[in-house]
């Protein structure tokens, strides 16, 4: 976590999607509102080797760790699924008020992920965070809630399903220092269709 704070944090980019005002102003009938995914976090996707975030993550060994065989084996062991080794990696940092609104992570237009995939999270937080929760659906209702304000935790999800993360809340007077880090590996479930890169 020290390395993430000292070497990676300043290279992250803000990702945010606000609630569109037309979701209210353009309604013509009661109770037909819809809400696209809304979000506010700092993140790095590591898609370009020339990006500052990529170079910083490579220098501290983060990308090597997240693309290692042991990282994939850990996710396979927890899920009981055979996972493809060409995973996507991302790192996010939640601070005071940061959140991800309700979404389902379904990708029907993507051949590799339309039938489901696995997200593997490694989580760290500092002691300035008061609370942060994941809320998810069961039997069609947002009725389940899990505390994700943990130091050194892991979680694994087989997507898609409806879920959201509540706004991170800092302890009073510590709003500027509160951070929760999320290291994310996204795996295609093996033998689920052909890769675009296959010849």
N, C-alpha and C positions, 0 to 999 in steps of 0.2 A: 504494500500500500504506500509505503514511503516513496518507492520508485515511481509509482503511478502519479503521486502528487507532485514530485519534484521534476520528473522528466517528461511525463505524457500530458499532464493536465493543460498546460499552456498551448498545446497543439490541437486540442479538441475544437470542433465546430459546433455552434448552436444549431440544433434541429428543432424547429417548432412549427406547428400548424394550429392556428387559432380557430375558435368557433366562428364560422361564417355568419355575419349578421343576417344574410338572406335566409338562414335557417329559421328565422322568426319573421322577418319582414315580407318574405315572399310566400308565406303560408296562406292558403285560401280556404282551409277547412280545419276545424278543431281536431286535435289529436292525430294529425298525419305527419308530425315532425320527424325528420331523420337527421342524424348527426354523423358526419364523416369522422375518421380518426383524428383526434386532436392530441398534441404532444408538446412537451417542452423539456429537453435534456441537452446536455453536451455529449458529443459522440464522435467516434472515428470508425470508418468502415474499412480502412486499409485496402482500398481498391487500386491506388496508384503508388508505385514504389517511390516516386519523386515527392510525395506529400510529406510534410514535416511530421505528421503523426505516424506515418509508416516508418520513417527513418528512426524516430524516437523509440517506437515499439520494438523495432529490430535491434536497436543498440542495447536495450535493457533485457533482451532475451524473451520478451513477452510473446512475439509471434512464433518463435521457435517452440515455446511451451504450449501455446494453443494449437499448433499444428503438429504436435508430437503424437507418436503412437500411443503413449500412455494416456493422454487426454482423451483420445478416441476410445480406447479400451475402457476407461472409467465410465464414459457415457454408455457404451455397449453393455457393460456389466450391470449398470443401474436399470437400463430399459429392457434387457433381454433380447434386443433387436440387433440384427446385423446392420451396421451403419457404413455408408460410403465414406471413404477417407478424404475426399475432396470437399472439405467443409468450408462454409463461410464463417469469417470471424469479425467481431465487432466489439468495441469497448465503449461503455457509456458511463457518465457520471451524473448522478442526481444530486441537486442542491436544494436549498430551501424553496418550497413551492413547486418543484419539478414533478412531472407526472406523465402518464400515458393514459389517454382516455379509452373508453370502451372500443374494442376491436376484436377481430377473430383470427387474424393471420391466415386467412384462406386465400390461396393464389390459384384460382381456377384457370387462368390463362397461361400459367407456367407449367410446362409439361413435367418438369422435375419435381415439383412440389404440390401439384394439384390434388394428389391423393394422400397428402399428409407428410409431415417431416418432424424432426426432433430438434428442440432447442435445449442446449445444456448451459446452465448459468453457474458461474462462480462469483460469489458476492463478498464484498468487504465494506465496512462502514466505520466511521470514527465515532467517538463517544459523544459528539455534539448532536447526533441525530436522536430525536425523541421517539418518532415513530414513522413507519412506512409500511404499507400493506398491499398485498395482491388480493383483489376480489375477482372471483370467477363463478361461472354459471354451473348450476346443477339442476337438472330437470327443467330447464328453461327459465330459471331465475338466477339473478346475482345473489345467491344465498350463502356462498362460501367465502371465507376470508382467512388469509394466512399472513402472519407477521414476517416480513422480509427484511426487517431491521436486525440483521445478524452479522456477526463478525466471522468471516471465514466459512460461509455456508455454501451449499450447492443445491440446485434444483434442476429438475428435468421435466420437460413438457412434450407431450405428443400433440402436435397441433394439426388442424385448427380447432379452437374453441373460444368462446367469448370470455374476455377478461379485461381488467384494467388495473393500473397501479394508482393509488391515492397520492395526492401531493405530499412530498416529503416534508415533514415538520421537524424543525430544529428545537433544541432545548432553549428556553427563554434566554436572550442575550448572546446566543451562540449561532445566530442565523448565518453569519458570514463564513463560518468554518465548517458547517455541517456538510458532509459528503457521503454518498453511498455509491460505490463502484460496482459495475456489472461487467464481467467478462463473458461474452456470449459466443458459443459455437453453434452453428446451424448445420445439421446433418440431413442429407437425403437418406431415406431408408433404402438399403441395398436391394437390388433386383426390382426396383419400381420404375420400369420404363428405361429407355435408352438415353444416354447423355448426348447433348448437342455436340460434344467434342469427339465422340466416337467416330472412327473411320472404318 
